[in-house]
Amino acid sequence: MRSSVKQKEVREAILDATDSLLSRYGYKKMTIDDLAKEVGIGKGSVYLHFTSKEEIVLSHIDRIIEQLKGKLAAIAGSDEKPEERLRKMLKTRVLHRFESVQHYTQNLNDLLAAIRPSFLARREDYFSQEARIFASVVEAGQQSGDFATGADAAEIAESMILATNSLLPFNLTVQELGARKDVEKKIRRLADLLLQGLCAR
Amino acid sequence: MRSSVKQKEVREAILDATDSLLSRYGYKKMTIDDLAKEVGIGKGSVYLHFTSKEEIVLSHIDRIIEQLKGKLAAIAGSDEKPEERLRKMLKTRVLHRFESVQHYTQNLNDLLAAIRPSFLARREDYFSQEARIFASVVEAGQQSGDFATGADAAEIAESMILATNSLLPFNLTVQELGARKDVEKKIRRLADLLLQGLCAR
């Protein structure tokens, strides 16, 4: 028991170190040796947890998404109006990621180019997990009469995820990643459009 | 005069050859020599038009976008209802690109990873050019009373571009690029959401 707790701590420490080293060296220059040194363990201990540098970085991104899902679920479970919950969730899915990579934006191109194929495949899972949380709120809004019924909640949720994906770090230039106010403005406008459309009332 | 026409033809021929060779070899393996041979000109003649392989590929993408802008302007100028025009334009901006890279989807990851920074910067121009065409239709719809007024047409147009960017080839996996029906379904649903929002009527 004790040892498995410790193993979990080591894993977390490796991911923390990944965060620092990505910002300090970037993906290409970061080595498993550097990571082991940063944590204060042997190189072999790193390999007890991960098989490769790519897997470490993907797990590091997984962790960012786990934190995000926690935030989204908390908003989804709040008692605000469904429209307001969705607005906050849309903003959160963009800004949580934005903040998570904020300190290594200069190195992000390098990282994403290196792990592109496996990262793209992984993203699909992230998106469906997020979509499920969004769908629960769309459904709640349809049942309460806040939203028009008839449309499929899961499909609407999927479209909302799709629509805001362009504001995720993967799609932003280094300049855009430096301009938080700009990204905030864009997600606010986009959320308005998604929630209200163009319909004349 | 005659010679400038011919120069334009050579330039187009180089871009046509780029399209074939990207599909045959991919970006990394394609050389300026290959391109010159494919066109039937000397390597020096290629350099009269372009300074590097990267510039050639970016110009090849520029050409795809020029064709797209022609299609968008034609729809924007038609006499259908503004909502219908926007729906078709959203679909066209996704599917035109989709079809343009259809024959080299296997090599697209390689290409986009190689030219990522300059491509990302270039995209910004494409997006604002498209947004201007969309804004003209949003404005028309606001004036005709089809859309709610009050919101800024240029901002709405920008949000529509942003919202559909996730369906552009840059964001799709090789599998997704092979699944046209799926992409068509996604853009249809997304366009519905953008045009009608979630508002109960």
Interface residues (C-beta under 8 A of the other chain):
Chain A: E83 L86 N109 L112 A113 R116 P117 L120 A121 E124 V138 G141 G145 D146 F147 A148 A151 E155 I156 E158 S159 M160 L162 A163 T164 N165 S166 L167 F170 N171 T173 V174 K186 R189 L190 D192 L193 L194 L195 Q196 G197 L198 C199 A200 R201
Chain B: E83 L86 N109 L112 A113 R116 P117 L120 A121 E124 V138 G141 G145 D146 F147 A148 A151 E155 I156 E158 S159 M160 L162 A163 T164 N165 S166 L167 F170 N171 T173 V174 K186 R189 L190 D192 L193 L194 L195 Q196 G197 L198 C199 A200 R201
